[in-house]
């Protein structure tokens, strides 16, 4: 009901049954006063006239046909510029490191609609080096995509604490044919349910691995205040989570995470109280 007219494009739309099927589906008359072999070229001529500054009464917006994003932990696609975003377009998002002392970050740029990068099209990659070694999660890394009217994509990464910066420029050769684009869109619809299940499982695995590492770090840093029974219990729950990550479902991983968190929460509180007491020992607060 938001459509005004249906314009035919391509010589095969001259086939009478094509017109009839469109009328039956949309309940609208067919606008066939323009030669379907010329309609795209005529539109391009109108756009050229607008870009040349000869026509200020019309506005045509280019859009990006497929989403653009980067690979995140677990091989997931994190979209920065969604498909159908107007061009030119710019979008930025903040990220951080996942390993203590990490000094480099590889940024891989992908195009596509699937949740896993292995199912999308890789456009390029670059490395942000010189990140000051800090604990995981401390660096503040801004990744920015800038897509201009000529189809040139600039991807930039900036570590905001140190000012380290690098970027890559991907020119219009990243474009693909209409047939390839259509197949990618159809595949994203066809595999939407399985992609969602894969993504949720991968996210649970990534979170689980992070908690396993954090548990090991917690035990090493607080060994003096943990009893042997507590250490044994933590190791048991940690092993259960590791096993769930390798062979379990999303729900089994989340249950193992919750079980470990429930047990470790009071221990973490006790450790924090102890560490604060140690830090304040011999000092006075006025």
C-alpha angles and dihedrals in degrees: 000000000000092000121097101183141359113229118199120227125190132025095268090067087075088077105108095224090057090058092045093050090051092050091048092048101044102024091225133117117257117248101216102154091110121072104253089218092057104035096094093047090049090052090050089052090053090050091049090051090053093047090049089058095244096116121044097163096078134059123199119182124206115215133197108252097210134031120262122210148133137258116258132189112308094028094282124153114236108195118219100170112031121212115273092031110146118256128265093046138162131191134169134189134182124242137169142199125281100203130060113253094012110166101176134049124193113212113200117192120213139182123209148070103261124106095231120060091222087071095048134070119266114224101179146303141226137185127238104210132181097051108161109248106257139149115287111277095024102095115085109217120181116200115195131188120200117185115186133201091264092060094253113145120206116192117192133183123197128184099211098201096055101023092235109156140176136165145186131215119215114192129208094282086088087077119109135204124273089248094054091045092050091049091051092051093047091048090052090055095042094051098034095114096045090044090053091051092048091048095050091048092048092048090051091049092050092049091046094052090049091053092047090055092044090051092053090049091048092052092048093049096044103035092125095062099041121089120225089251091053092048090050092049092048090050091049094051090043091053090048090053091048091052092049090051091055100045110002135100125250091263093049091051092048090049091051090048091051092047092052092045093050091053097042098044096082090042090053090050091051091048091051092050090049094048092048090050091050092048092050097044111124092011129107129212117219 
